[in-house]
Amino acid sequence: MTPIMLFAAYAVVLVVALYIFVYIPNKKKQRQMKELHGSLTPGDVVITMGGIVGTVTEVNGDYVTLLLDKNTGTTMEVVLYAISQIREKASA
C-alpha cells in the first residue's frame, strides 16, 4: 500500500468518525430543542441557559415572557432559544 493510499484511507476514517461522533449527536440535540421550543405553553415552568427559573406567561414568535416572582409580578422577556429545559409542564 502506498503512502498516498494509506493517507487517503486515514482521511476517510477520520471523516466518518467525525460524522458519527459530532454531527449525528448534534442533529439529535437540535431536534430535541426544536420540539421543546415548539411545545412551550403559558404556565410551563422553564429554566433558561443562564439558570433563571420562571413561568411562561406568553410566547410571542421568537420571544417568551417569563413571570419570575408572583408576589411582585416581576417579568422578563427572553429569546425563545434561551430556554434550555422545561422544569414542569402546565397542568391541562
C-alpha positions as CSV (number, residue, x, y, z in Angstrom):
1,M,0.0,0.0,0.0
2,T,1.5,3.3,-1.0
3,P,1.7,6.2,1.5
4,I,-0.9,8.2,-0.5
5,M,-3.4,5.4,-0.4
6,L,-2.7,5.0,3.4
7,F,-3.3,8.7,4.0
8,A,-6.5,8.6,1.9
9,A,-7.7,5.7,4.0
10,Y,-7.0,7.5,7.3
11,A,-8.7,10.6,5.9
12,V,-11.9,8.7,5.1
13,V,-11.9,7.0,8.5
14,L,-11.4,10.4,10.2
15,V,-14.3,12.0,8.2
16,V,-16.6,9.0,9.1
17,A,-15.6,9.2,12.8
18,L,-16.3,12.9,12.9
19,Y,-19.7,12.4,11.3
20,I,-20.6,9.7,13.8
21,F,-19.4,11.4,16.9
22,V,-20.1,15.0,16.2
23,Y,-22.8,15.6,13.5
24,I,-25.3,12.9,14.5
25,P,-25.5,13.7,18.2
26,N,-25.7,17.5,17.4
27,K,-28.6,16.9,15.0
28,K,-30.4,14.9,17.7
29,K,-29.9,17.7,20.2
30,Q,-31.2,20.3,17.7
31,R,-34.3,18.2,17.0
32,Q,-35.0,17.8,20.8
33,M,-34.6,21.6,21.4
34,K,-36.9,22.4,18.4
35,E,-39.6,20.1,19.9
36,L,-39.1,21.7,23.4
37,H,-39.5,25.2,22.0
38,G,-42.5,24.2,19.9
39,S,-44.2,22.7,23.0
40,L,-43.9,25.8,25.2
41,T,-47.3,26.9,26.6
42,P,-48.3,29.5,29.2
43,G,-48.0,28.0,32.7
44,D,-44.9,26.0,31.9
45,V,-42.1,26.4,34.4
46,V,-38.8,26.7,32.5
47,I,-35.1,27.1,33.1
48,T,-33.0,29.4,30.8
49,M,-29.5,28.7,29.7
50,G,-28.4,31.3,32.3
51,G,-30.1,29.4,35.1
52,I,-33.1,31.7,35.5
53,V,-36.3,29.9,36.5
54,G,-39.6,31.4,35.5
55,T,-43.2,30.6,34.5
56,V,-44.1,31.2,30.8
57,T,-46.8,33.8,30.5
58,E,-46.7,34.5,26.8
59,V,-45.0,33.0,23.7
60,N,-44.7,35.7,21.0
61,G,-42.7,34.5,18.0
62,D,-39.0,34.3,19.0
63,Y,-39.6,35.8,22.4
64,V,-41.0,34.4,25.6
65,T,-42.2,36.3,28.6
66,L,-41.4,34.7,32.0
67,L,-43.0,35.5,35.3
68,L,-40.1,35.5,37.8
69,D,-41.9,36.4,41.1
70,K,-45.6,36.1,41.6
71,N,-45.6,38.4,44.6
72,T,-44.2,41.4,42.9
73,G,-45.3,40.5,39.3
74,T,-41.7,40.7,38.0
75,T,-41.5,39.6,34.4
76,M,-38.7,39.2,31.9
77,E,-38.7,38.8,28.2
78,V,-36.1,36.3,26.8
79,V,-35.3,34.9,23.4
80,L,-37.0,31.6,22.8
81,Y,-33.7,29.8,22.2
82,A,-32.5,30.8,25.7
83,I,-34.9,28.2,27.1
84,S,-32.9,25.1,27.9
85,Q,-35.4,22.9,29.7
86,I,-39.0,22.6,30.9
87,R,-38.9,22.0,34.6
88,E,-42.7,21.5,34.9
89,K,-45.4,21.4,32.3
90,A,-48.6,23.4,32.8
91,S,-51.4,21.4,34.1
92,A,-54.0,20.7,31.4
